[in-house]
Amino acid sequence: MSLFEPQPRAIETSGGRPLADRMRPETLEDYVGQAHLLGPGKPLRQRIERDELASMILWGPPGSGKTTLAVIIAHRTRSEFIKFSAVLSGIREIRDVMTAAEKSRQYGRRTILFIDEIHRFNKVQQDAFLPYVERGDVILIGATTENPSFEVNAALLSRVKVYVLSPLSTDEIETLLKRALRDEKNGLGGKGIEISEAQLRQIAIFANGDARSAYNTLETAAAAASRGESGRAVVTDAILEDAIQRRMLLYDKAGEEHYNLISALHKSVRNSDADAALYWLGRMLESGEDPLYIARRLIRMASEDIGLADPDALKVSVAAMQAAHFIGPPEGNLALAEAAVYLALAPKSNALYVGFNEVGKDAQESLAEPVPLHLRNPVTGLMASFGYGKGYQYAHDAPDRLTDMRCLPENLKDRRYYRPTAEGFEAELQKKLETIQGWKRKHERQ
């Protein structure tokens, strides 16, 4: 074949707009997902159908249908519908829109203001909406991927209803992809695209709950598929693999998902689930988390959930931190994996954690008695004349290396903070503690 001979024509799928935008449904009947909010008889659905909306925030991950829901509301409402981008707009634009909305309300017409990515507005910008939302000049619909508790100020949050959208299921995304392949007007129907059920399923799985990502992958794969002799555009596994490339995991190191994942890792270790601990550790590292942050949390787990049941747990965790710092990723990540599995399989005890918390509570709530004189160090002659160090018993001079000297303040003399369990090395510590306590009881009676 000459270099100048025509090549097999790649299928045209652009349609001027991305497939995800072209396939955006305009009715509740065509909307897929969020049945807990939009199923028959659900309050939000009824509000939309009756055009009786109140200000709300739609909180959900990317591709869960927040903007699509706003578009459906725009088609159904008898109000003026204005779409506003938090990325492109500032205080001046907000005030202009609010002034226009206030005038519209005077003429009996409502304004629905849809703000995409409302979490990108700062506190001052969010405050600019407050009087208009409170007076009812506008019905505010905000969309955000971030937890509103962190990203929306309390005054505005108290005036809106928050609806939580879930990631779409694999089956729901597969439904959307099949719809796009059938739709001849807005989708890829009639273009002779040949893609297997298994490949569609793979796209749906790797979309990770994000419909937009799934549409983009399908469109990319279809555009790369060349027509063979049959005239069909066959999407091969190689084409699909190239279109998917690498799964983009949802993660925000400064947001809620950061805390969700480290919580999952910590609770998996505490529950002695080594497989789950490895999985959540891997999820965080693959998503770009700082390995040293994870190392610090592993050290905390070693002290909080294992403690003296296995003193080596802390050593392993500190060694993993040093290895991760010294080698760096990705090789150093294996040291973190080793520590996570060790901690998951180690005997568990929170006796040290509980005891130390009780110390903190007593320090805050009980009378802070002075340090007993016999425990004070008589650094100067004056201090010795006041009784500093008087009555101190040097344990190394005693036959059993034990004395009956009290070391707690008088008001806490009977407190027991450290109560070892029968797990791992703590069983040995419990025996040692019982021996010491028995010796002291015996000598207190003499």
C-alpha positions as CSV (number, residue, x, y, z in Angstrom):
1,M,0.0,0.0,0.0
2,S,1.4,3.4,-0.9
3,L,1.8,6.0,1.7
4,F,-0.5,8.2,-0.3
5,E,-3.3,5.7,-0.6
6,P,-6.4,6.6,1.4
7,Q,-6.5,5.0,4.9
8,P,-9.6,3.3,6.4
9,R,-11.9,6.2,7.5
10,A,-12.2,6.6,11.3
11,I,-15.7,7.0,12.5
12,E,-16.9,10.5,13.1
13,T,-18.5,10.9,16.5
14,S,-18.0,14.4,17.6
15,G,-21.4,15.8,16.5
16,G,-20.0,19.3,17.5
17,R,-20.5,18.6,21.2
18,P,-19.1,15.9,23.5
19,L,-21.2,12.7,23.7
20,A,-21.8,13.3,27.4
21,D,-23.4,16.7,26.7
22,R,-25.4,15.4,23.7
23,M,-26.8,12.5,25.7
24,R,-27.9,14.6,28.7
25,P,-31.6,13.8,29.4
26,E,-34.2,16.5,29.6
27,T,-36.9,14.6,31.5
28,L,-37.1,12.8,34.8
29,E,-38.3,9.7,33.0
30,D,-35.0,9.6,31.1
31,Y,-32.8,10.3,34.1
32,V,-30.8,7.3,35.3
33,G,-29.8,6.8,38.9
34,Q,-30.5,8.6,42.3
35,A,-33.7,6.6,42.8
36,H,-33.5,7.5,46.5
37,L,-34.2,11.1,45.5
38,L,-36.1,10.9,42.3
39,G,-38.0,7.7,42.4
40,P,-41.8,7.8,42.2
41,G,-43.3,9.6,45.2
42,K,-40.0,10.9,46.5
43,P,-40.2,14.4,47.9
44,L,-37.6,16.0,45.6
45,R,-39.3,14.5,42.5
46,Q,-42.6,15.8,43.7
47,R,-41.2,19.3,44.2
48,I,-39.7,19.3,40.7
49,E,-42.9,18.0,39.1
50,R,-45.1,20.6,40.9
51,D,-42.5,23.4,40.3
52,E,-42.4,24.0,44.0
53,L,-38.7,24.2,44.5
54,A,-36.7,25.6,47.4
55,S,-33.0,26.4,47.6
56,M,-30.9,23.3,47.6
57,I,-27.4,22.0,47.2
58,L,-26.7,18.9,45.2
59,W,-23.7,17.1,46.7
60,G,-22.2,14.2,44.8
61,P,-19.1,12.8,43.0
62,P,-18.2,13.8,39.4
63,G,-20.6,12.4,36.8
64,S,-23.4,11.5,39.2
65,G,-25.9,13.7,37.5
66,K,-25.9,17.1,39.4
67,T,-25.8,19.3,36.3
68,T,-28.2,17.0,34.5
69,L,-30.7,17.3,37.3
70,A,-30.4,21.1,37.1
71,V,-31.0,21.0,33.3
72,I,-34.2,18.9,33.9
73,I,-35.4,21.5,36.4
74,A,-34.7,24.2,33.9
75,H,-36.9,22.5,31.3
76,R,-39.8,22.0,33.8
77,T,-39.8,25.2,35.7
78,R,-41.8,28.3,34.9
79,S,-39.0,30.4,36.5
80,E,-36.2,32.3,34.9
81,F,-33.3,29.8,35.0
82,I,-29.7,31.2,35.1
83,K,-26.6,29.0,35.1
84,F,-23.7,30.5,36.9
85,S,-20.1,29.1,37.1
86,A,-18.2,29.5,40.3
87,V,-15.0,29.2,38.3
88,L,-15.6,32.1,36.0
89,S,-17.7,34.5,38.1
90,G,-16.9,37.0,40.9
91,I,-18.7,39.4,43.3
92,R,-19.6,41.8,40.5
93,E,-21.3,39.2,38.4
94,I,-23.1,37.8,41.5
95,R,-24.5,41.3,42.4
96,D,-25.6,41.9,38.8
97,V,-27.5,38.7,38.7
98,M,-29.0,39.2,42.2
99,T,-30.2,42.7,41.2
100,A,-31.9,41.4,38.1
101,A,-33.5,38.6,40.2
102,E,-34.8,41.1,42.7
103,K,-36.5,43.1,39.9
104,S,-38.0,40.0,38.4
105,R,-39.5,39.0,41.7
106,Q,-41.2,42.5,41.9
107,Y,-42.9,41.6,38.6
108,G,-44.0,38.2,40.0
109,R,-41.4,36.1,38.2
110,R,-39.1,33.7,40.1
111,T,-35.4,33.2,39.3
112,I,-33.6,29.9,39.8
113,L,-29.9,30.3,40.0
114,F,-27.8,27.2,39.3
115,I,-24.2,27.5,40.6
116,D,-21.9,24.8,39.4
117,E,-19.0,24.0,41.7
118,I,-20.3,26.3,44.4
119,H,-17.5,25.1,46.7
120,R,-15.1,27.3,44.6
121,F,-16.7,30.4,45.9
122,N,-15.0,31.9,48.9
123,K,-16.9,33.0,52.1
124,V,-17.3,36.6,50.9
125,Q,-18.8,35.5,47.6
126,Q,-21.1,33.0,49.4
127,D,-22.3,35.7,51.8
128,A,-23.4,37.8,48.8
129,F,-26.2,35.3,48.1
130,L,-27.5,35.3,51.7
131,P,-30.0,38.2,51.7
132,Y,-31.4,37.2,48.3
133,V,-31.9,33.6,49.2
134,E,-33.4,34.6,52.6
135,R,-35.9,37.0,51.0
136,G,-36.8,34.5,48.3
137,D,-35.5,36.7,45.4
138,V,-33.7,33.6,44.1
139,I,-34.0,29.9,44.4
140,L,-30.4,28.7,44.7
141,I,-29.3,25.3,43.4
142,G,-25.7,24.7,44.1
143,A,-23.7,21.7,42.8
144,T,-20.6,20.5,44.5
145,T,-18.3,17.5,44.7
146,E,-17.0,18.6,48.2
147,N,-18.7,18.1,51.5
148,P,-20.8,21.2,52.1
149,S,-20.1,21.0,55.8
150,F,-16.5,22.0,55.0
151,E,-17.0,24.1,51.9
152,V,-20.2,26.1,52.3
153,N,-20.5,28.6,55.1
154,A,-22.9,27.8,57.9
155,A,-25.2,30.8,57.3
156,L,-25.9,29.8,53.7
157,L,-26.0,26.1,54.6
158,S,-28.7,26.7,57.1
159,R,-31.0,28.2,54.4
160,V,-30.8,25.3,51.9
161,K,-31.6,21.7,51.7
162,V,-28.7,19.4,51.0
163,Y,-29.4,16.4,48.7
164,V,-26.7,13.7,48.5
165,L,-26.2,12.1,45.1
166,S,-24.6,8.7,45.0
167,P,-22.1,7.4,42.4
168,L,-23.9,5.6,39.6
169,S,-23.7,1.9,39.7
170,T,-22.0,-0.2,37.1
171,D,-25.4,-1.4,35.8
172,E,-26.7,2.2,35.6
173,I,-23.7,3.4,33.6
174,E,-24.0,0.4,31.3
175,T,-27.6,1.4,30.7
176,L,-26.5,4.9,29.7
177,L,-23.8,3.5,27.3
178,K,-26.3,1.2,25.6
179,R,-28.7,4.1,25.2
180,A,-26.0,6.2,23.6
181,L,-25.3,3.3,21.1
182,R,-29.0,3.2,20.1
183,D,-29.6,6.9,19.9
184,E,-29.3,8.0,16.3
185,K,-30.1,11.7,16.9
186,N,-27.7,12.5,19.7
187,G,-25.7,9.4,20.3
188,L,-23.8,6.9,18.2
189,G,-26.7,5.0,16.8
190,G,-26.7,4.2,13.1
191,K,-22.9,4.7,12.8
192,G,-22.1,1.0,12.6
193,I,-20.1,0.8,15.8
194,E,-19.4,-2.8,16.9
195,I,-18.6,-3.2,20.6
196,S,-19.1,-6.2,22.8
197,E,-21.2,-6.5,26.0
198,A,-18.0,-7.4,27.9
199,Q,-16.3,-4.2,26.6
200,L,-19.2,-2.0,27.6
201,R,-19.1,-3.6,31.0
202,Q,-15.4,-2.9,31.3
203,I,-16.0,0.8,30.4
204,A,-18.7,0.9,33.1
205,I,-16.5,-0.6,35.7
206,F,-13.5,1.7,35.0
207,A,-15.8,4.8,35.0
208,N,-15.9,4.4,38.8
209,G,-19.4,5.7,39.1
210,D,-18.8,8.7,36.7
211,A,-21.2,8.8,33.7
212,R,-19.3,11.6,32.0
213,S,-16.1,9.5,32.1
214,A,-17.9,6.5,30.7
215,Y,-19.3,8.5,27.8
216,N,-15.9,10.0,27.1
217,T,-14.3,6.6,27.0
218,L,-16.9,5.2,24.6
219,E,-16.6,8.2,22.3
220,T,-12.8,8.0,22.3
221,A,-12.9,4.3,21.5
222,A,-15.6,4.7,18.8
223,A,-13.6,7.5,17.2
224,A,-10.4,5.4,17.1
225,A,-12.2,2.4,15.5
226,S,-11.5,2.1,11.8
227,R,-14.0,0.6,9.4
228,G,-13.1,-2.8,8.0
229,E,-14.3,-4.5,4.8
230,S,-17.7,-5.1,6.4
231,G,-18.2,-1.3,6.9
232,R,-18.5,-1.8,10.6
233,A,-16.3,0.1,13.1
234,V,-15.0,-2.6,15.4
235,V,-13.8,-1.5,18.8
236,T,-11.0,-4.0,19.7
237,D,-9.6,-4.7,23.1
238,A,-6.4,-2.8,22.2
239,I,-8.4,0.3,21.2
240,L,-10.4,0.1,24.4
241,E,-7.3,-0.3,26.5
242,D,-5.8,2.8,24.9
243,A,-9.0,4.7,25.4
244,I,-9.3,3.8,29.1
245,Q,-5.5,4.2,29.8
246,R,-5.6,4.4,33.5
247,R,-8.4,4.5,36.0
248,M,-8.6,7.9,37.6
249,L,-9.6,7.3,41.2
250,L,-11.7,9.9,43.0
251,Y,-9.6,11.5,45.6
252,D,-9.0,14.9,47.1
253,K,-6.1,15.1,49.5
254,A,-7.6,18.2,51.1
255,G,-11.2,17.1,51.2
256,E,-13.5,14.5,52.7
257,E,-12.4,11.5,50.6
258,H,-8.9,11.9,52.1
259,Y,-10.4,11.3,55.6
260,N,-12.8,8.6,54.4
261,L,-9.9,6.5,53.0
262,I,-7.6,6.9,55.9
263,S,-10.5,6.0,58.2
264,A,-11.1,2.9,56.1
265,L,-7.4,1.9,56.4
266,H,-7.4,2.5,60.2
267,K,-10.6,0.5,60.8
268,S,-9.4,-2.3,58.6
269,V,-6.1,-2.6,60.6
270,R,-8.1,-2.4,63.9
271,N,-10.4,-5.2,62.7
272,S,-7.4,-7.4,61.8
273,D,-8.3,-7.5,58.1
274,A,-5.0,-7.6,56.2
275,D,-6.6,-7.7,52.8
276,A,-8.7,-4.7,53.4
277,A,-5.8,-2.8,54.9
278,L,-3.7,-3.5,51.8
279,Y,-6.5,-2.4,49.5
280,W,-7.2,0.9,51.2
281,L,-3.5,1.6,51.5
282,G,-3.1,0.9,47.7
283,R,-6.1,3.1,46.9
284,M,-4.5,6.0,48.7
285,L,-1.1,5.6,47.2
286,E,-2.5,5.1,43.6
287,S,-4.5,8.3,44.1
288,G,-1.4,10.3,44.9
289,E,-1.5,10.5,48.7
290,D,1.8,11.5,50.4
291,P,3.4,8.2,51.6
292,L,4.8,9.9,54.7
293,Y,1.2,11.0,55.7
294,I,0.2,7.3,55.6
295,A,3.4,6.4,57.5
296,R,2.5,8.8,60.3
297,R,-1.0,7.3,60.5
298,L,0.4,3.8,60.7
299,I,2.6,4.8,63.7
300,R,-0.6,6.2,65.3
301,M,-2.3,2.8,64.7
302,A,0.6,1.0,66.3
303,S,0.2,3.0,69.5
304,E,-3.5,3.3,69.6
305,D,-4.8,-0.2,68.6
306,I,-1.8,-2.5,69.4
307,G,0.2,-0.7,72.0
308,L,2.1,-3.1,74.3
309,A,0.3,-6.2,73.1
310,D,3.1,-6.2,70.5
311,P,5.8,-3.5,71.2
312,D,7.4,-4.5,67.8
313,A,4.4,-2.9,66.0
314,L,5.8,0.6,66.7
315,K,9.3,-0.5,65.6
316,V,8.0,-1.9,62.3
317,S,5.9,1.3,61.7
318,V,8.8,3.6,62.4
319,A,11.1,1.5,60.2
320,A,8.5,1.7,57.4
321,M,8.4,5.4,57.7
322,Q,12.2,5.7,57.4
323,A,12.2,3.3,54.5
324,A,9.5,5.2,52.6
325,H,11.3,8.4,53.2
326,F,14.8,7.1,52.3
327,I,13.8,5.1,49.1
328,G,10.7,7.1,48.0
329,P,7.8,5.9,45.9
330,P,7.1,3.5,44.3
331,E,9.7,1.2,45.9
332,G,9.2,2.6,49.4
333,N,5.5,1.9,49.2
334,L,6.2,-1.7,49.8
335,A,7.5,-1.0,53.2
336,L,4.2,0.7,54.1
337,A,2.4,-2.3,52.8
338,E,4.6,-4.5,55.1
339,A,3.8,-2.4,58.1
340,A,0.0,-2.3,57.3
341,V,-0.2,-6.1,57.1
342,Y,1.9,-6.5,60.3
343,L,-0.3,-4.1,62.2
344,A,-3.5,-5.8,60.9
345,L,-2.2,-9.3,62.1
346,A,-0.7,-8.1,65.4
347,P,-2.6,-8.7,68.7
348,K,-4.8,-5.8,69.5
349,S,-5.0,-3.8,72.7
350,N,-6.2,-0.2,73.3
351,A,-5.3,-0.4,77.0
352,L,-2.5,2.2,76.6
353,Y,-4.8,4.5,74.6
354,V,-7.7,4.3,77.1
355,G,-5.4,4.8,80.1
356,F,-3.7,7.8,78.5
357,N,-7.1,9.4,77.7
358,E,-8.1,8.9,81.3
359,V,-4.9,10.6,82.4
360,G,-5.8,13.6,80.2
361,K,-9.4,13.7,81.6
362,D,-8.1,13.6,85.2
363,A,-5.5,16.3,84.5
364,Q,-8.3,18.5,83.2
365,E,-11.1,17.8,85.7
366,S,-9.4,16.9,89.0
367,L,-7.6,19.1,91.5
368,A,-4.1,19.7,90.3
369,E,-2.4,18.8,93.5
370,P,1.3,19.8,94.0
371,V,3.9,17.2,93.3
372,P,4.5,15.3,96.6
373,L,7.6,16.6,98.5
374,H,9.3,13.2,98.5
375,L,9.2,13.2,94.6
376,R,10.8,16.7,94.3
377,N,14.4,17.1,93.6
378,P,16.2,19.2,96.3
379,V,18.4,21.1,93.8
380,T,19.3,23.8,96.4
381,G,19.8,23.9,100.1
382,L,16.7,26.1,100.5
383,M,14.6,23.5,98.7
384,A,16.0,20.8,101.0
385,S,15.1,22.9,104.0
386,F,11.5,23.0,102.8
387,G,11.4,19.2,102.8
388,Y,12.1,18.6,99.1
389,G,13.1,15.0,98.6
390,K,12.4,14.1,102.3
391,G,11.1,10.5,102.5
392,Y,12.2,9.5,99.0
393,Q,13.0,5.8,98.7
394,Y,15.7,4.8,96.1
395,A,14.4,1.6,94.5
396,H,17.8,0.4,93.5
397,D,18.8,0.2,97.2
398,A,15.8,-2.1,98.0
399,P,16.3,-5.9,97.9
400,D,13.4,-6.4,95.4
401,R,14.0,-3.1,93.6
402,L,10.5,-2.1,94.9
403,T,9.4,0.3,97.6
404,D,6.0,1.1,99.1
405,M,6.5,4.8,98.2
406,R,3.4,6.4,96.6
407,C,4.0,8.3,93.4
408,L,0.5,9.6,92.5
409,P,-1.0,12.6,94.2
410,E,-3.1,11.9,97.2
411,N,-6.4,12.5,95.5
412,L,-5.6,10.0,92.8
413,K,-3.7,7.5,94.9
414,D,-6.0,4.5,94.0
415,R,-6.3,5.3,90.3
416,R,-5.3,2.5,87.8
417,Y,-4.7,3.9,84.3
418,Y,-3.0,1.1,82.5
419,R,-5.0,-2.1,82.6
420,P,-3.3,-4.6,80.2
421,T,-5.3,-7.1,78.3
422,A,-4.5,-10.8,77.8
423,E,-3.5,-10.2,74.2
424,G,0.1,-10.9,73.1
425,F,2.9,-9.4,75.2
426,E,0.4,-7.6,77.4
427,A,-0.3,-11.0,79.0
428,E,3.2,-11.0,80.3
429,L,2.9,-7.4,81.4
430,Q,-0.3,-8.2,83.3
431,K,1.6,-10.9,85.3
432,K,4.3,-8.4,86.1
433,L,1.8,-5.8,87.1
434,E,0.0,-8.3,89.4
435,T,3.4,-9.3,91.0
436,I,4.2,-5.6,91.7
437,Q,0.7,-4.9,93.1
438,G,0.8,-8.0,95.3
439,W,4.2,-7.0,96.7
440,K,2.9,-3.5,97.5
441,R,-0.3,-4.8,99.2
442,K,1.8,-7.1,101.3
443,H,4.2,-4.4,102.5
444,E,1.4,-1.9,103.0
445,R,-0.1,-4.3,105.7
446,Q,3.2,-4.6,107.6
